Every structure is written in C-alpha cells, then in structure tokens.
Amino acid sequence: MTTIFAITSLAPSLTPPVIQENVLATVLSLVQDPIPNIRFNVAKCLEVLAISLATTPEGNEVAKTRVVPALQQLKGDSDPDVRFFSGKALEKISGKFMRLVLVISTI
C-alpha cells in the first residue's frame, strides 16, 4: 500500500511518458489484489494518474485505453468502497478528457 500512496503523491510531478513507461503497469497489476483497501487506493491512484496523463494527447489516449478500463472493472467490484472510489474517479476524469479535447480542437 505504501507504493500506491507514493505513486499517488508523486504522480502530479511526473511526465506522461514516465507514468506510462515506469508507473502505470505497477498500479494496474494491483487492480485484482485480493484486499479491498488496496483496490480502492488503486482507484484513487488511477484518478490522479489519469489527470496527469491527460495533459498531453498521447497521455490522454493512454488514460482512455488503459486507465479507464481498469476503473470500469473496479466499478463492478464486490466491495462498496472500491465501487465508490472507482466511480468517483471515472466522473472526475471524464471532465478532464472533455476539456483536453476542447482545448486541442481549438488549436
């Protein structure tokens, strides 16, 4: 769990390529952890990673193809806390994706 807390704290200062190449696989590997507290912290971490990734078109694509499906999987979890935090993350990042699309389309 310490790893997830560290990644969540560091993510805003990491570039999308660093997240994609060095961090994302570790977090995604914990989506199916048997401990619910790990899974809901993974959902929180994925929210932060997706927001950081969405700062570039390439990162936005990675977030849509890798982070969103993981959050959707967590949203169907048997644990109510996991469902809550994954749903919250999906709601928050959907707005970030839309803003990035709007910014790119006006350039």
VMD Tcl script that builds the backbone (N, CA, C; Angstrom):
set m [mol new atoms 321]
animate dup $m
set s [atomselect $m all]
$s set {name element resname resid chain x y z} {
  {N N MET 1 A 0.826 -1.187 0.000}
  {CA C MET 1 A 0.000 0.000 0.000}
  {C C MET 1 A 0.871 1.251 0.000}
  {N N THR 2 A 2.036 1.184 0.598}
  {CA C THR 2 A 2.951 2.320 0.607}
  {C C THR 2 A 3.323 2.728 -0.811}
  {N N THR 3 A 3.492 1.749 -1.689}
  {CA C THR 3 A 3.829 2.043 -3.087}
  {C C THR 3 A 2.725 2.861 -3.737}
  {N N ILE 4 A 1.478 2.481 -3.510}
  {CA C ILE 4 A 0.352 3.205 -4.098}
  {C C ILE 4 A 0.278 4.624 -3.549}
  {N N PHE 5 A 0.483 4.796 -2.249}
  {CA C PHE 5 A 0.479 6.142 -1.669}
  {C C PHE 5 A 1.599 6.994 -2.265}
  {N N ALA 6 A 2.769 6.411 -2.435}
  {CA C ALA 6 A 3.910 7.145 -3.008}
  {C C ALA 6 A 3.621 7.555 -4.450}
  {N N ILE 7 A 3.099 6.632 -5.231}
  {CA C ILE 7 A 2.786 6.942 -6.632}
  {C C ILE 7 A 1.723 8.025 -6.708}
  {N N THR 8 A 0.700 7.924 -5.883}
  {CA C THR 8 A -0.366 8.931 -5.877}
  {C C THR 8 A 0.188 10.310 -5.532}
  {N N SER 9 A 1.106 10.366 -4.596}
  {CA C SER 9 A 1.700 11.645 -4.201}
  {C C SER 9 A 2.623 12.210 -5.275}
  {N N LEU 10 A 3.361 11.339 -5.940}
  {CA C LEU 10 A 4.338 11.783 -6.938}
  {C C LEU 10 A 3.745 12.041 -8.319}
  {N N ALA 11 A 2.638 11.428 -8.635}
  {CA C ALA 11 A 2.080 11.473 -9.991}
  {C C ALA 11 A 1.937 12.876 -10.581}
  {N N PRO 12 A 1.461 13.865 -9.828}
  {CA C PRO 12 A 1.310 15.189 -10.435}
  {C C PRO 12 A 2.625 15.807 -10.932}
  {N N SER 13 A 3.747 15.357 -10.400}
  {CA C SER 13 A 5.023 15.922 -10.852}
  {C C SER 13 A 5.728 15.036 -11.883}
  {N N LEU 14 A 5.090 13.948 -12.294}
  {CA C LEU 14 A 5.676 13.071 -13.313}
  {C C LEU 14 A 5.129 13.416 -14.690}
  {N N THR 15 A 5.951 13.211 -15.699}
  {CA C THR 15 A 5.503 13.449 -17.070}
  {C C THR 15 A 4.707 12.236 -17.562}
  {N N PRO 16 A 3.820 12.434 -18.530}
  {CA C PRO 16 A 3.070 11.299 -19.071}
  {C C PRO 16 A 3.949 10.137 -19.556}
  {N N PRO 17 A 5.082 10.389 -20.254}
  {CA C PRO 17 A 5.912 9.240 -20.643}
  {C C PRO 17 A 6.466 8.455 -19.447}
  {N N VAL 18 A 6.848 9.151 -18.384}
  {CA C VAL 18 A 7.357 8.467 -17.192}
  {C C VAL 18 A 6.249 7.623 -16.565}
  {N N ILE 19 A 5.045 8.176 -16.483}
  {CA C ILE 19 A 3.920 7.416 -15.934}
  {C C ILE 19 A 3.668 6.172 -16.779}
  {N N GLN 20 A 3.610 6.378 -18.078}
  {CA C GLN 20 A 3.306 5.265 -18.978}
  {C C GLN 20 A 4.379 4.185 -18.939}
  {N N GLU 21 A 5.632 4.576 -18.945}
  {CA C GLU 21 A 6.728 3.611 -19.057}
  {C C GLU 21 A 7.159 3.006 -17.719}
  {N N ASN 22 A 6.994 3.726 -16.615}
  {CA C ASN 22 A 7.572 3.269 -15.348}
  {C C ASN 22 A 6.592 3.052 -14.202}
  {N N VAL 23 A 5.389 3.567 -14.316}
  {CA C VAL 23 A 4.495 3.562 -13.161}
  {C C VAL 23 A 3.195 2.793 -13.408}
  {N N LEU 24 A 2.601 3.001 -14.551}
  {CA C LEU 24 A 1.252 2.506 -14.809}
  {C C LEU 24 A 1.118 0.993 -14.660}
  {N N ALA 25 A 2.072 0.246 -15.162}
  {CA C ALA 25 A 1.986 -1.224 -15.088}
  {C C ALA 25 A 1.925 -1.704 -13.636}
  {N N THR 26 A 2.677 -1.059 -12.767}
  {CA C THR 26 A 2.665 -1.442 -11.345}
  {C C THR 26 A 1.283 -1.235 -10.737}
  {N N VAL 27 A 0.688 -0.091 -11.022}
  {CA C VAL 27 A -0.628 0.213 -10.463}
  {C C VAL 27 A -1.682 -0.724 -11.058}
  {N N LEU 28 A -1.640 -0.920 -12.360}
  {CA C LEU 28 A -2.628 -1.790 -12.999}
  {C C LEU 28 A -2.532 -3.231 -12.511}
  {N N SER 29 A -1.350 -3.651 -12.116}
  {CA C SER 29 A -1.191 -5.022 -11.621}
  {C C SER 29 A -1.911 -5.238 -10.286}
  {N N LEU 30 A -2.258 -4.156 -9.601}
  {CA C LEU 30 A -2.920 -4.254 -8.304}
  {C C LEU 30 A -4.450 -4.143 -8.379}
  {N N VAL 31 A -4.973 -3.987 -9.594}
  {CA C VAL 31 A -6.425 -3.875 -9.770}
  {C C VAL 31 A -7.137 -5.116 -9.235}
  {N N GLN 32 A -6.515 -6.259 -9.334}
  {CA C GLN 32 A -7.148 -7.505 -8.888}
  {C C GLN 32 A -6.593 -8.006 -7.550}
  {N N ASP 33 A -5.984 -7.124 -6.796}
  {CA C ASP 33 A -5.472 -7.515 -5.478}
  {C C ASP 33 A -6.623 -8.050 -4.623}
  {N N PRO 34 A -6.366 -9.082 -3.819}
  {CA C PRO 34 A -7.452 -9.647 -3.008}
  {C C PRO 34 A -7.925 -8.746 -1.854}
  {N N ILE 35 A -7.171 -7.727 -1.524}
  {CA C ILE 35 A -7.523 -6.861 -0.392}
  {C C ILE 35 A -8.278 -5.624 -0.889}
  {N N PRO 36 A -9.533 -5.444 -0.458}
  {CA C PRO 36 A -10.321 -4.298 -0.927}
  {C C PRO 36 A -9.669 -2.941 -0.687}
  {N N ASN 37 A -8.994 -2.749 0.455}
  {CA C ASN 37 A -8.350 -1.455 0.724}
  {C C ASN 37 A -7.272 -1.136 -0.307}
  {N N ILE 38 A -6.593 -2.155 -0.787}
  {CA C ILE 38 A -5.614 -1.937 -1.860}
  {C C ILE 38 A -6.344 -1.495 -3.114}
  {N N ARG 39 A -7.420 -2.195 -3.464}
  {CA C ARG 39 A -8.144 -1.881 -4.702}
  {C C ARG 39 A -8.742 -0.477 -4.675}
  {N N PHE 40 A -9.298 -0.029 -3.541}
  {CA C PHE 40 A -9.861 1.321 -3.570}
  {C C PHE 40 A -8.768 2.379 -3.577}
  {N N ASN 41 A -7.615 2.086 -3.025}
  {CA C ASN 41 A -6.488 3.024 -3.155}
  {C C ASN 41 A -5.918 3.005 -4.563}
  {N N VAL 42 A -6.004 1.889 -5.246}
  {CA C VAL 42 A -5.626 1.823 -6.655}
  {C C VAL 42 A -6.560 2.722 -7.465}
  {N N ALA 43 A -7.851 2.684 -7.174}
  {CA C ALA 43 A -8.809 3.551 -7.878}
  {C C ALA 43 A -8.460 5.026 -7.672}
  {N N LYS 44 A -8.136 5.395 -6.439}
  {CA C LYS 44 A -7.745 6.783 -6.163}
  {C C LYS 44 A -6.468 7.145 -6.932}
  {N N CYS 45 A -5.519 6.229 -6.950}
  {CA C CYS 45 A -4.258 6.462 -7.649}
  {C C CYS 45 A -4.487 6.598 -9.160}
  {N N LEU 46 A -5.339 5.741 -9.708}
  {CA C LEU 46 A -5.624 5.812 -11.147}
  {C C LEU 46 A -6.269 7.138 -11.522}
  {N N GLU 47 A -7.071 7.691 -10.629}
  {CA C GLU 47 A -7.665 9.007 -10.876}
  {C C GLU 47 A -6.570 10.059 -11.049}
  {N N VAL 48 A -5.623 10.074 -10.142}
  {CA C VAL 48 A -4.524 11.043 -10.197}
  {C C VAL 48 A -3.655 10.803 -11.437}
  {N N LEU 49 A -3.369 9.540 -11.733}
  {CA C LEU 49 A -2.557 9.228 -12.919}
  {C C LEU 49 A -3.260 9.665 -14.195}
  {N N ALA 50 A -4.563 9.408 -14.279}
  {CA C ALA 50 A -5.308 9.791 -15.482}
  {C C ALA 50 A -5.288 11.297 -15.690}
  {N N ILE 51 A -5.428 12.043 -14.617}
  {CA C ILE 51 A -5.400 13.507 -14.723}
  {C C ILE 51 A -4.030 13.976 -15.197}
  {N N SER 52 A -2.970 13.363 -14.677}
  {CA C SER 52 A -1.615 13.718 -15.125}
  {C C SER 52 A -1.387 13.310 -16.570}
  {N N LEU 53 A -1.878 12.134 -16.941}
  {CA C LEU 53 A -1.729 11.667 -18.324}
  {C C LEU 53 A -2.488 12.552 -19.304}
  {N N ALA 54 A -3.629 13.060 -18.892}
  {CA C ALA 54 A -4.496 13.832 -19.787}
  {C C ALA 54 A -3.932 15.191 -20.166}
  {N N THR 55 A -2.726 15.500 -19.728}
  {CA C THR 55 A -2.131 16.794 -20.075}
  {C C THR 55 A -1.546 16.799 -21.478}
  {N N THR 56 A -1.432 15.637 -22.112}
  {CA C THR 56 A -0.956 15.563 -23.497}
  {C C THR 56 A -1.894 14.662 -24.290}
  {N N PRO 57 A -1.987 14.856 -25.597}
  {CA C PRO 57 A -2.848 13.970 -26.406}
  {C C PRO 57 A -2.444 12.496 -26.302}
  {N N GLU 58 A -1.143 12.222 -26.288}
  {CA C GLU 58 A -0.686 10.834 -26.192}
  {C C GLU 58 A -1.051 10.242 -24.831}
  {N N GLY 59 A -0.830 11.006 -23.785}
  {CA C GLY 59 A -1.173 10.551 -22.449}
  {C C GLY 59 A -2.670 10.376 -22.277}
  {N N ASN 60 A -3.427 11.266 -22.894}
  {CA C ASN 60 A -4.885 11.170 -22.859}
  {C C ASN 60 A -5.339 9.847 -23.468}
  {N N GLU 61 A -4.720 9.462 -24.559}
  {CA C GLU 61 A -5.061 8.193 -25.212}
  {C C GLU 61 A -4.726 7.007 -24.302}
  {N N VAL 62 A -3.587 7.055 -23.647}
  {CA C VAL 62 A -3.199 6.000 -22.702}
  {C C VAL 62 A -4.216 5.929 -21.566}
  {N N ALA 63 A -4.612 7.070 -21.060}
  {CA C ALA 63 A -5.604 7.086 -19.974}
  {C C ALA 63 A -6.912 6.455 -20.439}
  {N N LYS 64 A -7.341 6.782 -21.650}
  {CA C LYS 64 A -8.604 6.240 -22.152}
  {C C LYS 64 A -8.526 4.747 -22.435}
  {N N THR 65 A -7.376 4.269 -22.895}
  {CA C THR 65 A -7.284 2.866 -23.279}
  {C C THR 65 A -6.815 1.935 -22.165}
  {N N ARG 66 A -6.152 2.480 -21.147}
  {CA C ARG 66 A -5.633 1.611 -20.082}
  {C C ARG 66 A -6.199 1.933 -18.704}
  {N N VAL 67 A -6.332 3.218 -18.379}
  {CA C VAL 67 A -6.802 3.592 -17.040}
  {C C VAL 67 A -8.319 3.454 -16.935}
  {N N VAL 68 A -9.035 3.979 -17.894}
  {CA C VAL 68 A -10.499 3.922 -17.835}
  {C C VAL 68 A -11.007 2.479 -17.779}
  {N N PRO 69 A -10.505 1.560 -18.610}
  {CA C PRO 69 A -10.982 0.176 -18.478}
  {C C PRO 69 A -10.703 -0.433 -17.099}
  {N N ALA 70 A -9.572 -0.100 -16.510}
  {CA C ALA 70 A -9.268 -0.606 -15.163}
  {C C ALA 70 A -10.257 -0.044 -14.146}
  {N N LEU 71 A -10.565 1.238 -14.253}
  {CA C LEU 71 A -11.543 1.843 -13.343}
  {C C LEU 71 A -12.936 1.267 -13.564}
  {N N GLN 72 A -13.270 0.985 -14.810}
  {CA C GLN 72 A -14.572 0.375 -15.091}
  {C C GLN 72 A -14.646 -1.023 -14.475}
  {N N GLN 73 A -13.557 -1.748 -14.529}
  {CA C GLN 73 A -13.504 -3.059 -13.888}
  {C C GLN 73 A -13.703 -2.918 -12.375}
  {N N LEU 74 A -13.022 -1.944 -11.776}
  {CA C LEU 74 A -13.156 -1.720 -10.336}
  {C C LEU 74 A -14.562 -1.253 -9.966}
  {N N LYS 75 A -15.215 -0.558 -10.873}
  {CA C LYS 75 A -16.572 -0.081 -10.599}
  {C C LYS 75 A -17.551 -1.244 -10.443}
  {N N GLY 76 A -17.205 -2.396 -10.993}
  {CA C GLY 76 A -18.038 -3.582 -10.833}
  {C C GLY 76 A -17.581 -4.490 -9.694}
  {N N ASP 77 A -16.719 -3.994 -8.836}
  {CA C ASP 77 A -16.148 -4.771 -7.739}
  {C C ASP 77 A -17.222 -5.164 -6.715}
  {N N SER 78 A -16.951 -6.224 -5.974}
  {CA C SER 78 A -17.882 -6.676 -4.939}
  {C C SER 78 A -17.865 -5.777 -3.697}
  {N N ASP 79 A -16.807 -5.003 -3.513}
  {CA C ASP 79 A -16.680 -4.146 -2.337}
  {C C ASP 79 A -17.283 -2.758 -2.614}
  {N N PRO 80 A -18.161 -2.260 -1.733}
  {CA C PRO 80 A -18.794 -0.955 -1.983}
  {C C PRO 80 A -17.815 0.223 -1.991}
  {N N ASP 81 A -16.771 0.173 -1.183}
  {CA C ASP 81 A -15.796 1.268 -1.186}
  {C C ASP 81 A -15.026 1.313 -2.508}
  {N N VAL 82 A -14.681 0.157 -3.030}
  {CA C VAL 82 A -13.981 0.089 -4.315}
  {C C VAL 82 A -14.885 0.660 -5.407}
  {N N ARG 83 A -16.147 0.275 -5.396}
  {CA C ARG 83 A -17.100 0.801 -6.393}
  {C C ARG 83 A -17.236 2.318 -6.263}
  {N N PHE 84 A -17.318 2.806 -5.022}
  {CA C PHE 84 A -17.477 4.245 -4.796}
  {C C PHE 84 A -16.286 5.026 -5.354}
  {N N PHE 85 A -15.063 4.638 -4.964}
  {CA C PHE 85 A -13.888 5.405 -5.381}
  {C C PHE 85 A -13.595 5.263 -6.870}
  {N N SER 86 A -13.903 4.130 -7.458}
  {CA C SER 86 A -13.694 3.997 -8.898}
  {C C SER 86 A -14.732 4.820 -9.662}
  {N N GLY 87 A -15.962 4.833 -9.179}
  {CA C GLY 87 A -16.990 5.666 -9.811}
  {C C GLY 87 A -16.659 7.140 -9.712}
  {N N LYS 88 A -16.187 7.552 -8.545}
  {CA C LYS 88 A -15.776 8.949 -8.339}
  {C C LYS 88 A -14.641 9.316 -9.287}
  {N N ALA 89 A -13.690 8.414 -9.428}
  {CA C ALA 89 A -12.553 8.665 -10.324}
  {C C ALA 89 A -13.026 8.788 -11.769}
  {N N LEU 90 A -13.914 7.904 -12.194}
  {CA C LEU 90 A -14.422 7.962 -13.569}
  {C C LEU 90 A -15.150 9.276 -13.834}
  {N N GLU 91 A -15.935 9.737 -12.866}
  {CA C GLU 91 A -16.636 11.013 -13.028}
  {C C GLU 91 A -15.656 12.172 -13.158}
  {N N LYS 92 A -14.656 12.192 -12.306}
  {CA C LYS 92 A -13.704 13.303 -12.316}
  {C C LYS 92 A -12.881 13.324 -13.594}
  {N N ILE 93 A -12.383 12.173 -14.015}
  {CA C ILE 93 A -11.508 12.182 -15.192}
  {C C ILE 93 A -12.284 12.364 -16.491}
  {N N SER 94 A -13.561 12.029 -16.511}
  {CA C SER 94 A -14.319 12.250 -17.743}
  {C C SER 94 A -14.368 13.736 -18.075}
  {N N GLY 95 A -14.437 14.585 -17.073}
  {CA C GLY 95 A -14.395 16.026 -17.298}
  {C C GLY 95 A -13.042 16.490 -17.795}
  {N N LYS 96 A -11.965 15.887 -17.320}
  {CA C LYS 96 A -10.617 16.251 -17.773}
  {C C LYS 96 A -10.431 15.891 -19.237}
  {N N PHE 97 A -10.934 14.722 -19.646}
  {CA C PHE 97 A -10.798 14.307 -21.039}
  {C C PHE 97 A -11.537 15.283 -21.949}
  {N N MET 98 A -12.739 15.682 -21.534}
  {CA C MET 98 A -13.526 16.597 -22.360}
  {C C MET 98 A -12.835 17.947 -22.495}
  {N N ARG 99 A -12.246 18.454 -21.412}
  {CA C ARG 99 A -11.558 19.743 -21.504}
  {C C ARG 99 A -10.355 19.651 -22.427}
  {N N LEU 100 A -9.618 18.542 -22.374}
  {CA C LEU 100 A -8.455 18.391 -23.253}
  {C C LEU 100 A -8.901 18.332 -24.712}
  {N N VAL 101 A -9.971 17.614 -24.994}
  {CA C VAL 101 A -10.484 17.543 -26.361}
  {C C VAL 101 A -10.879 18.924 -26.844}
  {N N LEU 102 A -11.533 19.713 -25.994}
  {CA C LEU 102 A -11.934 21.060 -26.368}
  {C C LEU 102 A -10.723 21.945 -26.623}
  {N N VAL 103 A -9.718 21.861 -25.801}
  {CA C VAL 103 A -8.518 22.676 -25.976}
  {C C VAL 103 A -7.812 22.294 -27.273}
  {N N ILE 104 A -7.665 21.018 -27.537}
  {CA C ILE 104 A -6.976 20.556 -28.752}
  {C C ILE 104 A -7.760 20.961 -29.981}
  {N N SER 105 A -9.083 20.876 -29.932}
  {CA C SER 105 A -9.881 21.202 -31.107}
  {C C SER 105 A -9.871 22.696 -31.427}
  {N N THR 106 A -9.519 23.541 -30.468}
  {CA C THR 106 A -9.472 24.976 -30.732}
  {C C THR 106 A -8.091 25.444 -31.186}
  {N N ILE 107 A -7.112 24.558 -31.160}
  {CA C ILE 107 A -5.750 24.935 -31.560}
  {C C ILE 107 A -5.637 24.893 -33.062}
}
mol reanalyze $m
mol bondsrecalc $m
mol representation Tube
mol addrep $m
